């Protein structure tokens, strides 16, 4: 069955160009030209991936991404006309999975889309019974429930972005072992992810802010200089 992509772009010419090329690749395509329309179509259409422009009228792409992330874990590839690291970090912070700066080649865009969708398929194949699994990790006041895809701290559920959750689960499975940033990128983001090790550092910092009593003096996620990170639970 063909995968569905929602293209959110207010520039009509680019929107039509993206839709045309994606359809030629065999994808089903829906489009939206503003933030509220994008949220509505994401809810109704349940796309497999969202291409999301940052500069949208009324509600920008960051707010759209943040809103969609509250309801679903669909991969989001953000598009921007600005090559600004702050934009990239903010995009990751609100839950985007990847980031592409205009102008870009259609070949690169298609490659990134395929990489994100492949990542989702691999995760589904590795965890076909994820909804019924009851595997849990207990670390004193921290509980990770893979079956419910839930993390509890002192009995209260934590709000984690999809990649924060996947990173925490990976670290928990490797408790006591040092894992490099490169290995984390490969296992959590996929070997064909286009980002770099700073992505790992940013997500580790966000996780520490949520699960560490003193994020500046972490006792759960330990930095091992020149090697990577070690999870102590």
Secondary structure, DSSP 4 states (H G I P E B T S, - for coil): ---EEEEE-S-HHHHHHHHHHHHHTT-EEEEESSHHHHHHHHHHH--SEEEEES--SSS-HHHHHHHHHTT---EEEEEES---HHHHHHHHHTT-SEEEESS--HHHHHHHHHHHHHHHHHHHHHTTTTTT---EEEETTEEEETTTTEEEETTEE----HHHHHHHHHHHHTTTSEE-HHHHIIIII-TT----THHHHHHHHHHHHHH-SSGGG-SSEEEETTTEEEE--
